Amino acid sequence: MIKYLLITLIFFSTSSSAQSWVSKADVPQGKHHPITFALNGKGYSISGTNPSGQPTDDVYEYDPNTNTWNTLSRFPGVARSFGIGTTLNGKAYFGFGATNTSYLKDFWSFDPISGTYTQLASCGCSSRRHPAMISSGNRIYVGLGNDQFSDKRDWWVYSITDNTWSQMANLPGPARHHPYMFNAGGKIFAGMGHSGNIIFKDWYQLDTALNTWTPMNQFPGEGRVAGTQFNHDGYGFILSGDGDDHSYMDTGEMWRYNPANDSWLQFPPHPGKSRWAPGSFVINNQIFFLGGVNRFTGTYPNDLVSFDISAATLEVEKEQIKEISFFPNPASNTISWEYNEAITEVVLVNSIGQSITSTATETSNKIDVSSVVDGVYFLQFFSDAGMIKALKVIIRH
């Protein structure tokens, strides 16, 4: 964790000066697990757990033009926390979560024009909290999370046209809750999260037509859980959350995922320590960040901060690390890479992050995989500051 922190500090010192987060009007109340989204140029925060530890049915609306919050009529469903939501075709879709005594699987839509809520068909899955929810086409995809018995790896799809749910292929990785997820470039992605004390950094793409999952490059930072996410301009972003020890990170890290080349790029973090279970929404080119719990202080912040994601992109991309390539892929005997003085070690890990073999690059620019079992693995490239790249490799004998 210390090693990785150095990467974050180095990055932040070189790229944060040009683009910074801006304070906005405070949210009426700080909460963790708010259901957040943006529609028609306004941001919304529904439900979540208040500082007294109680699930709520509050609804707040933010207008960026006046920088003001408006408290709307209460959500007509059960007050909850640990829910999840998304938007599609001008409406919000949300549900799941838990009360103090039970888990939920109800599903709702919200029309910002009329200000009305419609209860839709409940999922055929088990009631659960902390699931993933992603919209694409005319469908909503839901999976993972945990019910009263265990973490889950099942996935379901809701048809807006038919108001029906159907089960899909399970995530190939371990069951988990509190994952990250988004639609990037029209494709569905999910991963990370945790099960018990195991914090994951694996990442997957769902082919909605073939109903199959594909392992992608692992997330290059610490294992990550319980943050927030959004998509913008064909990319997916993850923001804040807990690190690989399921505690706060020294900075509220933000990373961008590029579906075109399956790569991650770090952006300037939000102010202060990272937060557990915050919310976010995007209006035009601005990302707005709110809520969650500051585990360092044990408080429920009610601040709102914004960041111009488009303006920051050019600055951040200038800081990208020189591209690293290896060969062959698939590999059967050895994997080689071009010499790069920044690389000090290369580690081969399996799909759940377990180290299989490694080599110090000061003595070699290849790694022996002749005795490694066939499958999908990841090459992690390290510098003195920590891991700088993780690339997928297939081993086939």
N, C-alpha and C positions, 0 to 999 in steps of 0.2 A: 504493500500500500504506500509506503514511503517512497519507494522507487518510482511508482507511477505518479505520485504527487509532483515529483520534479518535472515530469513532462507537462503537467497542467500549468505549473508556475512559469516554466519557460515559455509555453505557448501564450499564456495570458499577458506576460510582460511585453511580448512583441506585437500582439495583435489587438489588445483591448483598448489601446489609447485612441485609436481612430474611431471606434464604434463603442458606445456605452449604453447601459440601461437607463431609462428615464422613469422617475417616480410619477405616478398618477394618483387619482383620488382613491382614498381608502375604501375597501369593501365594507359594507355595513357590519359584517361579523366574520372573523376568521374561523375557518373550518378545515378539517381534513376530509379527503374523499369527496369534494364537491363534484357534481356532474357539470362539466363546463363545455360550452360550444359557442359558435358565432353564427348568426343568421341575419341577413338583410342589414349588414353594417353595424350590428349591435352584438355585445357579448352577454352571455347568460351563465348564471351559476345556480344550480338547483340542488337542494338537499345537502347531505354531508353531516359530519359530526361536529357539534359545537364545543366550546371549551369546557362545558360541564359534562362532556362525554355522552350527550344525548343525540340520537338521530333527529334530523329536522326535515321539514317540508317547505322551507323558505325558498323563494324565487327572487333573484336579483337580476336586474337588467342594467348593462353599462352602455352609455352613449359616448363614443370617443370624440364626437364633435363638440360636446359641452363638458366632457370629462366629469360626468356625474353618474351616480348610481340611483336607480329607482327600485323600490321594493314593490313587487307585483303580488297579485293574489296567490295564495298558497297552492302548492301542487295538490291536486285532489286525491292522489294515491296515498299509500302508507308512507309515513315519515321513515327515512332510511339513511344509512351510510353504506359505503363500499359498493355503490352502484357504478354504472358506466353508461356512456352515451356517445352518439355520433350524429352526423347530419347527412341528409340526402334529399335532393330535389326540393329544396326550400323548407324542409321540416327537420325537426330534431327527433331522434328515436333513442329511447333510453329505458333502463329498468334494472332488474336484479338487485343485488345488495342484501342488506340485512337490517332487522330491527334489533332491539336488545334481547329478544327472545327467539327469533326465527329468521331463517334465510328465505330469500324471495326469488321468484322467477317471472314476475309479471313484466309486461312490456307495454310501453306507451309511446305515442307520438305527440309532438307539440307544434302547433301552427302559430308562428309569430304574428301573422297578419290579423287573425281573429283572436289570438290569445287563448285558444282553446286546447284542451288535452283530450286525447282519444285513447281509451284502453284497447289494446290489440290482443291477439291470441297469445297466451302464455307459451313459453318454450316447452317442448316435450322433454327437455333435459331435467336433471335434478336442480332444485333451488340452489343458488350459489352466490358468493360474493367474490370480489376481485377478479372478474373474468376479463377477457379481451372482447372488444366489439369494433368491427370495421365495416364500412359501407363500400359497395362497389356495384355498378350497374343499377339494377332495381332490387338489390338484395342487401341484407344485413347479415354479417357473419359473426357468430358468437362462439367462444370456446374457452377452455382452461378454467381457472378459478378454483375455489374449494367449496364443497358442501359440508354438511355437518359431520361427515364421515372421513373425507379424504380430499387430497388435491386431485384435479381432473385433467385429462388430456383429450377429452372428446370435443368435437366441433359440430355446430349446427348452423343452418342457413334459414333466414326468414325471407319469404317472398312478400314484398309489399303489394304486388298485384293480387295474390291469392289469400293473403293474411294467414299463411300456413308456415310451419316449421318442418324441416327435414334434417336428418342426421347426415354428417359427412365423415370423411376419413379422419381418424385420430391424428393428432400431432405425433410424429415419430419419436420425438424426444421424451424426456421424463415428464410426468404430471407436475403441475405447478400452479401457483396463483400469483397475483400482482405482476403480470407480465407487461412488456411494452408491445405496442402494435400500431400499425398505420397502413394506409393505402398510399403507395409511392409509385408514381408513373402508371397508375391504373392496375397495379399489382398488390396483392395482399401479403403482408409480412407480419410475423409475430415471433416472440422469443423472450429470452432472459427471464426475469422473475425468480421465484424461489420455491423450494419445498423444504420445510423445516429449516435447518441451518445451512442447507446447500443453496448457494446463490449461483444462478446460471448466467452464462454469456453466449449460449448458442442462439442461432438465428435461422428462421425458416421462411420459405415462400410457398404459398398455397396456389396451385393451378386450379382455378375454380371450374374450368371446363373439364379437365381430366380427373378432378377430385383427388389430386396427389400433392404431397408435400416434398420439397427439396431442401436439404441443408444448405445454407449459405455460409459465407465467411463469418467466423465468430466475431462478436463485438470486441474491438481491440483494447478497451479499457478494463476497469474493474468489473466483476460481475455486478449486475445492476438490478434493482427491484424498487417498485412503488414510487415511480416518478410520474411524469406526464409526457404526452407526445402530441405531435401535430404534423400535418403535411402542408407543403407550400411549393408551388412552382415545379411539381414533378418529383420533389424530394420528400423524404420522411425525416423527422427530427425527434430526438428524445431529449428530455430536459429534467435535470435534478433527480431526486430519489436517493435511496440508500446505496452504499457501496458493497464490496464483497464481504464485509463483516456485518452486514445488515445494520449499520449505524451511519450517521451522517458523514458526508465527505467535506473536506475543507472548503471546497467551492461547489457551486451549483452547476455542474457541468452540462453543456449542451453539445450534442453531436448531430451531424447531418449524414443521412444514409443516401447513397446514390445507387438506384436500382440498375442503372445502365452498366456499371462495372462492379457492382457488389462491394462497395467500399464505404468506409466511414471517415468523416472529417470533423475535427473538433472546432467549435465556435466559442466565443467568449461566454463565460458562465454568468448566471444571474447573480445579483449582489448577495453577499453573506454566505453562510454555510448552506449545504444542500438541504432540501426539505423532504420529509416523508409524506407521500400522498397529496401533492398539490394539484392545482388545475391550470389550464391554459386555454386560450382561444386566439384565433388569427383573424384580424380585420385588415383587409388590403395587404400591405406588406409588413404590418406590425404584429409581433407576437406579444400577447399580454399574459403575464404570469401572476398567479395568486394562490393564497391558501396553503394548506399543508401544515405540518408540525415542524418547528425548529427543534430538533432533538438536542442540540447543543444547549439551548436555553430552556427547553421544556415548555415553549410557548406556542400559541396559535396566531401567527402574524395575520393582520388584516390589510396589509399593504398590497398595492397593485403596481407592477412595473412593466414597462414596454420596451421593445427592442426592434429596430428596423432591420429585418432579416435580409432584405434585398441589398441594402447599402453595405451591410457587413460582408456579404458573400465575396465581393471582389477582394476585400482586404484579407479575408481568411484564405482564399484560394492561393494567394501569393505565398502563403506560409506552408503550403503543402510539402510534405517530404518527398524527395526524389523517388520516382517510381522504382519499385523493386520487382524483378522478374526471376523466375526459376524454371528449370526444365529437367526432365520431361514431365508431362502431365497428361495421361496417367503415368505413374512410375512403377518400376518393378524391382530395381536393384539399388540405384542411388539417385538422389535428387541434388542438383547443382544449381548455383546462382552466381551471378557476376559479382566480382569483388566490389565491396563498398566499405570504405574505411569507417563509416558510422556504425556498421553492424558489428556487434561483439559476440553474439550468440544466436543460434537458431534452434528452436525447440519444436518437435513434432508432437501434437496433442490429438486426442481422439475427439469425437463429436460432443462429449460432455466435459471437455477441458482437462482430461487426465494426461499427464506427460508420458510419452512413449519412448522417446529417445531425443538426444540433443548433441550439439557440437559447438565448440568454441571456434569462431571464425578466424581467430588469429593464427590458427594452425591448419584450417581446412575451409574450403568453400563448397563442401558436399556433405551429405548425410546418408548413412547406410540404412536402407529400408528393406533389405532382402529378406529379413526374418519377420517383418511386420505383417500382420493378418490383413487380407484384402478389405478395403472399405474406404470411407470418406474421412479424411483427416485435415488438420490445419497446421501450416507452417507459421510459427510466430517468430518474427525478427526483432531482436533486442539491440538497443544501443546502451551506452553507459547510463542514460537517463531512464530507461525502461523500454517497454514494448512499443514499437513504432509501426508495425504492420502485421496483419494476420491474413494469410491467403490459403484458400482451399486447395487440397491436392487429393487425387484419387490414387490409391495403391492397388494394383492389379497384377498378379503374377501369372 
